[in-house]
Amino acid sequence: MKLLLCYFSATGNTAKVAGVIGDEFGRLGVELETRDITPLSDRQKEIDLEPYEAFVVGAPIHSWRAPRVVREWLRTLDGQGKKCSMFFTYGGFQVPPTHASTKQILEEQGFVVVSSAEFVGAHTFNLGGWRAVPGRPDESDYDTAREYARKTYERLNGEDPGTLGEMEKTLHTEEQLDSIETFRFNILTQLPSRQGEECSLCMICEESCPTGAMNAEKGEAEEGKCIACLACVANCPEDALRINDMSDNWAFKLEMEKVSEEGIQQKKSKIFL
């Protein structure tokens, strides 16, 4: 079986899980091609799915859904009736309706969705002082990733003829969900910036930015383009970029979600068939 696995990973969680999944697919004899679609330039490259028998996509969860740039990219694909699967990483908080909304997009593009999964990973805003599931994904999450790959392979190759059932939806409208996306900037009030300090201009921050928001020479992200993924902050080899201290928001977030820090840490990765 020839399979294409694409993933979006701003801070590395999804890339780690994708690597484990890919290794397990390889062990099962899959001819695998993997593509990182995080950089804007890579999402702008046309993908022809004709040479592949199946497709897998991985992404983080941003404000209850896959990132907008991933949703928009998925709508450029022609599924051609091929089987596909999806998986997500998240920082311990809200997941629904991510599975349902992404499944709907994939089906509208002509894919047959056979499975999904969610994996716990350190929250993006830990870079600003949160303490949401640090150290994840860990070996328990990777064990689930391997199991996901095995069960998904059985569905992709027809050994298991099942497809993914109905996933949890939301009563929120698309307009309300769009509004929820803006909440990230109620916490990230200072976009990534060098604050006038010098750096070596390695350009990694600009090259890794998923939306073209980061200007390396100016040392700041452009408002309106930045999606608060913090890829630039996570990937800067000199730790030169700064954001606001979010630690004061951490207790409020836990209270709002009605969960403790220990409760978040106990979250388990899950497979959906």
C-alpha positions as CSV (number, residue, x, y, z in Angstrom):
1,M,0.0,0.0,0.0
2,K,1.3,3.5,-0.9
3,L,0.1,6.1,1.6
4,L,0.6,9.8,2.0
5,L,0.8,11.2,5.5
6,C,0.6,15.0,5.8
7,Y,0.9,16.9,9.1
8,F,0.8,20.5,10.4
9,S,2.9,21.0,13.5
10,A,3.8,24.5,14.8
11,T,5.5,23.5,18.1
12,G,6.4,19.9,17.4
13,N,3.7,17.8,19.1
14,T,2.0,16.6,16.0
15,A,5.3,16.0,14.2
16,K,6.4,13.7,17.1
17,V,3.2,11.7,16.9
18,A,3.3,11.6,13.1
19,G,6.8,10.2,13.3
20,V,5.7,7.3,15.6
21,I,2.7,6.6,13.4
22,G,4.8,6.6,10.3
23,D,7.3,4.2,11.8
24,E,4.5,1.8,12.7
25,F,3.1,2.0,9.2
26,G,6.6,1.2,7.9
27,R,6.8,-1.8,10.1
28,L,3.5,-3.0,8.7
29,G,5.0,-2.8,5.2
30,V,3.3,0.5,4.1
31,E,5.1,2.4,1.4
32,L,4.9,5.8,3.1
33,E,5.5,9.4,2.0
34,T,5.4,12.0,4.7
35,R,5.0,15.8,4.2
36,D,5.2,18.6,6.7
37,I,2.6,21.2,5.6
38,T,3.3,23.6,8.4
39,P,5.2,26.2,6.3
40,L,3.1,28.3,4.0
41,S,5.3,27.4,1.0
42,D,4.6,23.7,1.5
43,R,0.8,24.1,1.6
44,Q,1.0,26.1,-1.6
45,K,2.5,23.1,-3.5
46,E,-0.2,21.2,-5.4
47,I,-0.7,17.6,-4.2
48,D,-1.9,14.9,-6.6
49,L,-3.3,12.0,-4.7
50,E,-3.6,9.8,-7.7
51,P,-0.4,7.8,-6.9
52,Y,-1.6,7.0,-3.4
53,E,-4.0,4.4,-2.2
54,A,-4.8,6.2,1.0
55,F,-4.3,9.5,2.9
56,V,-3.7,10.4,6.5
57,V,-3.7,14.0,7.9
58,G,-2.6,15.2,11.4
59,A,-3.0,18.6,13.0
60,P,-3.2,20.3,16.4
61,I,-6.5,21.6,17.8
62,H,-6.8,25.3,17.8
63,S,-10.0,26.6,19.5
64,W,-12.1,23.5,19.0
65,R,-11.1,22.8,15.4
66,A,-8.2,22.1,13.2
67,P,-6.4,25.4,12.5
68,R,-8.1,27.5,9.8
69,V,-5.1,27.2,7.5
70,V,-5.4,23.4,7.6
71,R,-9.1,23.5,7.0
72,E,-8.5,25.7,4.0
73,W,-5.8,23.5,2.7
74,L,-7.9,20.4,3.0
75,R,-10.5,22.1,0.8
76,T,-8.0,22.2,-2.1
77,L,-7.7,18.4,-2.2
78,D,-9.5,15.9,-4.4
79,G,-10.2,12.8,-2.4
80,Q,-11.1,10.7,-5.4
81,G,-13.1,8.3,-3.2
82,K,-9.9,7.2,-1.4
83,K,-9.9,6.0,2.2
84,C,-8.4,8.4,4.7
85,S,-7.8,8.9,8.4
86,M,-7.1,11.9,10.7
87,F,-5.5,12.5,14.0
88,F,-5.1,15.5,16.3
89,T,-2.9,16.7,19.2
90,Y,-4.3,19.0,21.9
91,G,-3.2,20.6,25.2
92,G,-5.7,18.9,27.5
93,F,-8.7,21.1,27.0
94,Q,-11.6,21.1,24.6
95,V,-11.7,18.7,21.7
96,P,-15.2,18.6,20.2
97,P,-16.2,19.3,17.5
98,T,-12.8,18.9,15.9
99,H,-13.3,15.3,14.7
100,A,-16.8,16.0,13.3
101,S,-15.9,19.3,11.6
102,T,-12.7,17.8,9.9
103,K,-14.6,14.6,8.9
104,Q,-17.2,16.8,7.2
105,I,-14.6,18.6,5.2
106,L,-12.8,15.4,4.2
107,E,-16.1,13.8,3.1
108,E,-17.1,16.9,1.1
109,Q,-13.8,16.7,-0.7
110,G,-14.5,13.1,-1.7
111,F,-12.7,11.1,1.0
112,V,-14.0,8.1,2.9
113,V,-13.0,8.6,6.5
114,V,-12.2,5.3,8.3
115,S,-10.7,6.4,11.7
116,S,-9.5,9.2,13.9
117,A,-7.5,9.8,17.0
118,E,-6.6,12.5,19.6
119,F,-3.2,12.7,21.4
120,V,-2.3,14.7,24.4
121,G,0.6,17.2,23.9
122,A,2.0,20.1,25.8
123,H,-0.1,23.2,25.2
124,T,1.3,25.9,22.9
125,F,0.7,28.5,25.6
126,N,3.2,26.7,27.9
127,L,5.7,28.9,26.0
128,G,4.0,31.8,27.8
129,G,3.8,30.4,31.3
130,W,1.0,27.8,31.3
131,R,1.5,24.4,32.7
132,A,-0.8,22.3,30.6
133,V,0.4,18.7,30.3
134,P,4.1,19.3,30.1
135,G,6.2,16.4,29.0
136,R,3.4,15.1,26.7
137,P,3.2,13.3,24.4
138,D,5.0,10.6,26.3
139,E,5.4,6.9,25.8
140,S,1.8,6.1,26.8
141,D,0.7,8.5,24.0
142,Y,3.1,6.9,21.6
143,D,1.8,3.4,22.4
144,T,-1.7,4.7,21.5
145,A,-0.2,6.1,18.3
146,R,1.2,2.7,17.3
147,E,-2.2,1.1,18.1
148,Y,-3.9,3.7,16.0
149,A,-1.6,3.0,13.0
150,R,-2.3,-0.7,13.3
151,K,-6.1,-0.4,13.5
152,T,-6.1,2.3,10.8
153,Y,-4.0,0.1,8.5
154,E,-6.5,-2.7,8.8
155,R,-9.3,-0.3,7.7
156,L,-7.2,1.2,4.9
157,N,-6.3,-2.2,3.4
158,G,-9.8,-3.6,3.7
159,E,-9.1,-6.2,6.3
160,D,-11.5,-4.3,8.5
161,P,-14.3,-2.8,6.2
162,G,-15.6,-0.4,8.8
163,T,-15.6,3.4,8.5
164,L,-15.6,6.2,11.1
165,G,-19.0,6.7,12.7
166,E,-20.7,9.9,13.8
167,M,-18.5,12.1,16.0
168,E,-19.6,14.6,18.6
169,K,-20.8,17.8,17.1
170,T,-21.6,21.2,18.5
171,L,-24.7,23.5,18.6
172,H,-22.5,26.5,17.9
173,T,-22.8,28.1,14.5
174,E,-19.9,28.6,12.1
175,E,-20.0,32.2,13.0
176,Q,-19.7,31.4,16.7
177,L,-16.9,29.0,16.2
178,D,-15.1,31.7,14.1
179,S,-15.5,34.1,17.0
180,I,-14.1,31.5,19.4
181,E,-10.9,31.4,17.3
182,T,-10.3,35.0,18.3
183,F,-10.2,34.2,22.0
184,R,-6.6,33.1,21.6
185,F,-5.7,36.7,21.3
186,N,-7.3,37.6,24.5
187,I,-4.5,35.6,26.1
188,L,-1.7,36.2,23.6
189,T,-1.9,40.0,23.8
190,Q,1.7,40.6,22.6
191,L,2.5,38.9,19.3
192,P,5.9,37.4,18.9
193,S,8.6,40.0,18.7
194,R,12.3,40.6,19.3
195,Q,11.4,43.9,20.9
196,G,14.1,45.7,19.0
197,E,16.9,43.3,20.0
198,E,19.4,42.0,17.5
199,C,19.7,38.4,16.3
200,S,21.7,36.5,13.7
201,L,18.9,36.7,11.2
202,C,18.9,32.9,10.5
203,M,15.4,33.4,9.0
204,I,14.1,30.2,10.7
205,C,11.2,32.1,12.3
206,E,10.1,33.5,9.0
207,E,10.5,30.2,7.1
208,S,8.6,28.2,9.7
209,C,5.7,30.7,9.9
210,P,2.5,29.0,8.6
211,T,0.9,32.2,7.4
212,G,3.8,34.5,6.3
213,A,3.1,36.7,9.4
214,M,6.6,36.8,10.7
215,N,9.1,39.3,9.3
216,A,12.6,38.2,10.4
217,E,14.3,41.5,9.6
218,K,11.7,43.5,11.6
219,G,11.6,40.8,14.2
220,E,7.9,40.9,14.7
221,A,4.7,39.1,13.6
222,E,2.1,41.0,11.5
223,E,-1.2,41.5,13.2
224,G,-4.1,40.0,11.2
225,K,-1.8,37.2,9.7
226,C,-0.5,35.7,13.0
227,I,-2.6,32.7,14.2
228,A,-1.0,32.4,17.6
229,C,0.5,29.0,16.8
230,L,3.9,30.2,18.2
231,A,5.9,28.2,15.6
232,C,8.4,31.1,15.4
233,V,8.9,31.1,19.2
234,A,9.3,27.3,19.4
235,N,11.7,27.1,16.5
236,C,14.0,30.1,17.2
237,P,17.4,28.6,18.0
238,E,18.5,31.8,19.9
239,D,15.4,32.2,22.0
240,A,15.2,35.7,20.7
241,L,11.4,36.1,20.3
242,R,9.2,37.3,23.2
243,I,5.5,37.1,23.9
244,N,3.5,38.3,26.9
245,D,3.6,36.4,30.2
246,M,0.4,34.3,30.3
247,S,0.9,32.7,33.7
248,D,-1.8,34.9,35.3
249,N,-4.3,33.4,32.9
250,W,-3.5,29.9,33.8
251,A,-5.6,29.7,37.0
252,F,-8.5,31.4,35.2
253,K,-8.3,28.9,32.4
254,L,-8.5,26.0,34.8
255,E,-11.5,27.6,36.6
256,M,-13.3,28.3,33.3
257,E,-12.8,24.7,32.2
258,K,-13.8,23.4,35.7
259,V,-10.7,21.1,35.9
260,S,-7.6,20.9,38.0
261,E,-4.0,20.9,36.8
262,E,-3.8,17.3,38.0
263,G,-7.0,16.5,36.1
264,I,-5.5,17.8,32.8
265,Q,-2.4,15.7,33.3
266,Q,-4.5,12.6,33.6
267,K,-6.0,13.0,30.1
268,K,-5.5,10.0,27.9
269,S,-5.0,9.7,24.2
270,K,-7.8,8.1,22.3
271,I,-8.6,6.2,19.1
272,F,-12.0,6.5,17.3
273,L,-13.2,3.8,14.8
